[in-house]
Amino acid sequence: MNRSNLLRAIQMYDFYLYELQLYLDTHPRCQRALETYKQYKEMRQRAMDEFSARFGPITPYQADCDGVFSWAKAPWPWEKEGN
């Protein structure tokens, strides 16, 4: 997957997770929704890990802190050279 496709996938997973969260707020015992939430959460994490490994961190929490805080080294997702 290229950079823009990977970002789009992460955004899609975020949307699904948010919608499922809203549903689970009113249906907290729905096993199907809980399993779907868990599945999308894992897919999002894999996509985030792949993006971070290939293109740098998306959030400051993913930044490498070995001697230097590397959060702002890579182009930001909205910068032209980052796409």
C-alpha positions in Angstrom: 0.0 0.0 0.0 1.3 3.5 -0.8 1.3 6.4 1.7 -2.0 7.9 0.7 -3.8 4.6 0.5 -2.5 3.7 4.0 -3.6 7.1 5.4 -7.0 6.6 3.8 -7.3 3.1 5.4 -6.4 4.6 8.8 -9.1 7.3 8.4 -11.6 4.6 7.4 -10.8 2.5 10.4 -11.1 5.6 12.6 -14.6 6.4 11.2 -15.8 2.8 11.7 -14.4 2.7 15.2 -16.1 6.0 16.1 -19.5 4.8 14.7 -19.2 1.5 16.5 -18.3 3.4 19.7 -21.5 5.5 19.4 -23.5 2.3 18.9 -21.8 0.6 21.8 -22.7 3.5 24.0 -26.3 2.5 23.8 -25.8 -1.2 23.2 -22.9 -2.1 25.5 -23.6 -5.8 25.6 -24.0 -6.4 21.8 -21.4 -9.1 21.2 -21.4 -8.7 17.4 -20.6 -5.0 17.8 -17.9 -5.7 20.4 -16.3 -8.3 18.1 -16.5 -5.9 15.1 -15.0 -3.1 17.2 -12.1 -5.4 18.3 -11.5 -6.5 14.7 -11.3 -2.9 13.4 -9.2 -1.8 16.3 -6.7 -4.5 15.4 -6.7 -3.6 11.7 -6.2 0.1 12.6 -3.3 -0.7 14.9 -1.6 -2.8 12.1 -2.1 0.1 9.6 -0.7 2.6 12.1 2.3 0.4 12.8 2.9 -0.1 9.1 2.6 3.6 8.4 4.9 4.6 11.2 7.5 2.0 10.2 7.5 3.1 6.5 6.7 6.9 6.7 7.3 8.1 10.2 4.9 8.7 13.1 1.4 10.0 12.7 1.0 11.0 16.4 3.6 12.2 18.9 3.0 9.0 20.9 4.6 7.0 18.0 7.8 9.1 18.0 11.1 7.5 18.6 12.6 9.0 21.8 16.1 7.5 21.7 18.2 10.6 22.3 16.1 12.9 20.1 12.4 13.5 19.9 11.7 12.6 16.3 8.1 13.6 16.0 8.6 16.5 13.5 11.3 15.0 11.3 9.2 13.5 8.5 6.9 15.6 6.3 3.5 16.2 7.9 0.6 14.2 6.3 -0.9 17.4 4.8 2.4 18.7 3.3 2.9 18.2 -0.4 6.2 16.3 -0.1 4.6 13.9 2.4 2.0 12.8 -0.2 
